[in-house]
Amino acid sequence: MNLKQLTLDVCNIAKETGAFIKKERKSFDLEKVDSKGLNQLVSYVDIEAEKKIALGLSQLNLNAGFITEEDTTEKSTKDLNWIIDPLDGTTNFIHDLPVFSVSIALALGEDILIGVVYEIMKDECFYAWKDGGAWLNEKPISVSKIDKLQDSLLATGFPYFEFEEMESYLAVLNSFMKETHGLRRLGSAAVDLVYTACGRFDGFFEYNLHAWDVAGGICIVREAGGRVTDFKNGGDPLFGKQIVATNGATHEAILKTINAHFK
């Protein structure tokens, strides 16, 4: 595979889908929202966007399966898969908060080969391919050089449907509020990850995530020189539902704080 050309093709698909999402936002009606579960919202925009992405990727003639959020394609039994979140930040989109993105990745098992995250309202396309570096709108990006937790700005995502770990999570927030420049919660894990990749954040952590939330961003962070693990500094951040992504220099300190409260 020519990973570079494939990545650029995926960028075009993400941008075309983003244009559709942006157009639909102008006339979006809250009555068109459905619920998949507690605080798990979906609309026709998510579903149609996913169909557009799957069609575009299928036309690349790569023998790959699909792992998708909205289940518009058959579940994959293949090793090589496109991992798609057609609209990461659906709640933001529904409430007209302009932080939402398209996330697409190509993975061979747990090995992510390509990552693309298109932040729609800022027209910023972040992308990377294995051993090819990380890019934002054709310019190379890299993680920050902050090496002290006290000088860092972190991102996180709030639990919204499973609350068993809430006390531990709030204890972690309490610690980081005292140990860092601050915490931000944007509402799109894909955006949090790419902002870490380009140095806007120095680290990001969250739990109860799915592969489609993080796959594209993991690839971009790693290719930008960052580090990605689960909370225990091992395991699988792609399918394991826990993620810590940092510039590398802050990683151990962030893990230490998290593991002081999460058991």
C-alpha positions as CSV (number, residue, x, y, z in Angstrom):
1,M,0.0,0.0,0.0
2,N,1.1,3.5,-0.7
3,L,0.2,4.9,2.7
4,K,0.9,8.5,1.9
5,Q,-1.4,8.6,-1.1
6,L,-4.1,6.6,0.7
7,T,-4.0,9.0,3.5
8,L,-4.4,12.0,1.2
9,D,-7.4,10.2,-0.4
10,V,-8.9,9.7,3.0
11,C,-8.4,13.4,3.8
12,N,-10.5,14.2,0.8
13,I,-13.3,11.9,1.9
14,A,-13.2,13.4,5.4
15,K,-13.4,16.9,4.0
16,E,-16.3,16.1,1.7
17,T,-18.2,14.5,4.6
18,G,-17.4,17.5,6.8
19,A,-18.9,19.8,4.1
20,F,-22.1,17.8,4.3
21,I,-22.2,17.9,8.1
22,K,-21.6,21.7,8.1
23,K,-24.4,22.2,5.5
24,E,-26.8,20.2,7.6
25,R,-26.0,22.1,10.8
26,K,-27.5,25.2,9.3
27,S,-31.0,23.8,9.2
28,F,-30.7,21.1,11.9
29,D,-33.8,20.5,14.0
30,L,-33.5,19.0,17.6
31,E,-36.6,16.9,16.9
32,K,-34.4,14.8,14.5
33,V,-32.3,13.5,17.4
34,D,-32.6,9.9,18.6
35,S,-31.0,8.2,21.6
36,K,-29.0,5.0,21.6
37,G,-28.8,5.0,25.4
38,L,-28.3,7.4,28.3
39,N,-26.7,10.6,26.8
40,Q,-25.8,8.7,23.7
41,L,-27.3,10.8,21.0
42,V,-27.5,10.2,17.2
43,S,-29.1,11.9,14.3
44,Y,-29.7,11.3,10.6
45,V,-26.5,13.4,10.0
46,D,-24.3,10.8,11.8
47,I,-25.9,8.0,9.9
48,E,-25.7,9.7,6.4
49,A,-22.2,10.9,7.1
50,E,-21.1,7.3,7.9
51,K,-22.7,6.0,4.8
52,K,-20.8,8.6,2.7
53,I,-17.5,7.8,4.3
54,A,-18.0,4.0,3.9
55,L,-18.9,4.5,0.2
56,G,-15.9,6.7,-0.4
57,L,-13.5,4.3,1.3
58,S,-15.0,1.3,-0.6
59,Q,-14.1,3.0,-3.8
60,L,-10.4,3.0,-2.8
61,N,-10.5,-0.7,-3.6
62,L,-8.7,-1.8,-0.5
63,N,-9.7,-5.2,0.8
64,A,-10.6,-3.9,4.3
65,G,-13.5,-4.3,6.6
66,F,-15.3,-1.7,8.6
67,I,-15.6,-0.9,12.3
68,T,-18.1,1.9,12.6
69,E,-20.0,3.7,15.3
70,E,-23.5,3.7,13.7
71,D,-23.4,0.2,12.3
72,T,-24.3,1.2,8.8
73,T,-22.1,-1.5,7.4
74,E,-21.7,-5.2,8.3
75,K,-19.5,-5.9,11.3
76,S,-16.0,-6.8,10.2
77,T,-14.3,-10.2,10.5
78,K,-11.1,-9.1,8.8
79,D,-7.7,-8.1,10.2
80,L,-7.4,-4.9,8.1
81,N,-10.2,-2.5,9.0
82,W,-11.3,1.1,8.4
83,I,-12.4,2.5,11.8
84,I,-14.9,5.3,11.5
85,D,-16.5,7.9,13.6
86,P,-18.5,10.0,11.2
87,L,-19.3,12.8,13.7
88,D,-17.2,12.8,16.9
89,G,-18.9,15.4,19.1
90,T,-22.5,14.7,18.2
91,T,-23.8,16.4,21.4
92,N,-21.8,19.6,20.5
93,F,-23.2,19.4,16.9
94,I,-26.7,19.1,18.2
95,H,-26.3,22.1,20.5
96,D,-24.5,24.1,17.8
97,L,-21.2,24.2,19.8
98,P,-18.6,24.3,17.0
99,V,-16.3,21.5,18.1
100,F,-16.9,18.3,16.2
101,S,-15.0,16.2,13.8
102,V,-14.8,13.4,11.3
103,S,-12.3,10.6,12.4
104,I,-11.1,7.8,10.1
105,A,-8.3,5.3,10.6
106,L,-7.0,2.2,8.9
107,A,-5.7,-0.5,11.3
108,L,-4.1,-3.9,10.9
109,G,-5.2,-5.5,14.1
110,E,-4.1,-3.0,16.8
111,D,-1.5,-1.5,14.5
112,I,-2.9,1.8,13.2
113,L,-1.5,2.6,9.7
114,I,-3.4,5.8,8.9
115,G,-5.2,8.4,10.9
116,V,-7.3,11.3,9.7
117,V,-9.2,13.8,11.9
118,Y,-11.0,16.7,10.2
119,E,-12.2,19.4,12.6
120,I,-15.1,20.7,10.5
121,M,-15.8,24.2,11.7
122,K,-12.1,25.2,11.8
123,D,-11.4,23.5,8.5
124,E,-8.3,21.8,10.0
125,C,-7.4,18.5,8.6
126,F,-4.9,16.5,10.8
127,Y,-3.5,13.4,9.3
128,A,-0.6,10.9,9.6
129,W,0.5,7.6,8.2
130,K,2.9,5.1,9.8
131,D,6.5,6.3,9.7
132,G,5.4,9.4,7.7
133,G,5.1,12.0,10.4
134,A,2.0,14.0,11.4
135,W,0.5,16.9,9.4
136,L,-2.0,19.7,9.7
137,N,-3.2,21.2,6.4
138,E,0.0,20.2,4.6
139,K,2.3,21.5,7.4
140,P,4.2,19.1,9.7
141,I,3.2,19.1,13.4
142,S,4.8,17.9,16.6
143,V,3.9,17.6,20.3
144,S,4.8,20.2,22.8
145,K,8.1,20.4,24.6
146,I,6.6,21.0,28.1
147,D,8.3,18.7,30.5
148,K,6.8,19.7,33.9
149,L,3.2,18.8,34.9
150,Q,2.9,22.2,36.6
151,D,3.4,23.9,33.2
152,S,1.0,21.7,31.3
153,L,-2.5,22.1,29.9
154,L,-4.5,18.9,29.9
155,A,-7.7,17.7,28.2
156,T,-10.2,15.2,29.4
157,G,-13.7,13.9,28.7
158,F,-16.4,13.7,31.3
159,P,-18.2,10.3,31.9
160,Y,-21.6,10.5,30.4
161,F,-23.2,7.0,30.6
162,E,-21.2,4.8,33.0
163,F,-20.6,6.4,36.4
164,E,-19.1,3.6,38.5
165,E,-15.7,5.3,38.5
166,M,-17.0,8.8,39.1
167,E,-15.4,9.2,42.5
168,S,-12.0,8.1,41.2
169,Y,-12.3,10.4,38.2
170,L,-13.3,13.4,40.3
171,A,-10.3,12.8,42.6
172,V,-8.0,12.8,39.5
173,L,-9.6,16.1,38.4
174,N,-9.0,17.6,41.8
175,S,-5.3,16.6,41.7
176,F,-4.8,17.9,38.2
177,M,-6.5,21.2,39.0
178,K,-3.8,21.8,41.6
179,E,-0.9,20.4,39.6
180,T,-1.3,21.9,36.1
181,H,-2.2,25.1,34.3
182,G,-5.7,23.7,33.9
183,L,-8.1,21.2,32.4
184,R,-10.2,21.5,29.3
185,R,-13.2,19.4,28.1
186,L,-14.0,20.0,24.5
187,G,-16.5,17.2,23.9
188,S,-14.6,15.4,21.0
189,A,-11.9,12.9,21.9
190,A,-10.6,13.0,18.4
191,V,-10.1,16.7,18.6
192,D,-8.5,16.4,22.1
193,L,-6.0,13.9,20.6
194,V,-5.0,16.0,17.6
195,Y,-4.7,19.1,19.8
196,T,-2.2,17.0,21.8
197,A,-0.4,16.1,18.6
198,C,0.1,19.7,17.6
199,G,1.0,21.0,21.0
200,R,-2.2,22.8,22.0
201,F,-2.6,20.3,24.8
202,D,0.3,18.6,26.6
203,G,-1.8,15.5,27.5
204,F,-5.2,14.0,27.3
205,F,-6.9,11.2,29.3
206,E,-10.3,9.6,29.3
207,Y,-12.1,6.3,29.9
208,N,-15.1,4.5,28.5
209,L,-14.1,5.3,24.9
210,H,-14.5,3.2,21.8
211,A,-12.0,2.5,19.0
212,W,-13.8,4.8,16.6
213,D,-13.3,7.7,19.1
214,V,-9.6,7.4,19.3
215,A,-8.1,5.4,16.4
216,G,-7.3,8.3,14.0
217,G,-6.0,10.5,16.9
218,I,-3.8,7.8,18.3
219,C,-1.9,7.5,15.0
220,I,-1.5,11.2,14.7
221,V,-0.2,11.7,18.2
222,R,2.3,8.9,17.8
223,E,3.6,10.2,14.5
224,A,3.8,13.7,16.0
225,G,6.3,12.3,18.6
226,G,3.9,11.7,21.4
227,R,3.1,8.6,23.5
228,V,-0.2,6.8,23.9
229,T,-1.1,4.1,26.5
230,D,-3.9,2.9,28.7
231,F,-4.1,4.0,32.4
232,K,-1.7,1.2,33.4
233,N,1.0,2.1,30.8
234,G,0.3,-1.1,28.9
235,G,-2.6,-2.9,27.5
236,D,-4.5,-1.6,24.4
237,P,-5.5,2.0,24.1
238,L,-7.3,1.3,20.9
239,F,-9.8,-1.2,22.0
240,G,-9.2,-1.1,25.8
241,K,-11.5,1.9,26.6
242,Q,-8.8,3.8,28.5
243,I,-6.4,6.2,27.0
244,V,-3.6,8.5,28.1
245,A,-2.0,10.5,25.2
246,T,0.8,13.0,25.9
247,N,3.8,14.7,24.5
248,G,5.9,12.0,26.2
249,A,7.6,14.2,28.7
250,T,4.5,14.5,30.9
251,H,3.4,10.9,30.5
252,E,4.8,9.4,33.6
253,A,3.6,12.2,35.8
254,I,0.1,12.0,34.4
255,L,0.0,8.3,34.8
256,K,1.2,8.6,38.4
257,T,-1.7,11.0,39.3
258,I,-4.3,8.8,37.5
259,N,-3.1,5.6,39.2
260,A,-3.1,7.2,42.6
261,H,-6.9,7.1,42.3
262,F,-7.9,4.5,39.7
263,K,-7.3,1.0,40.9
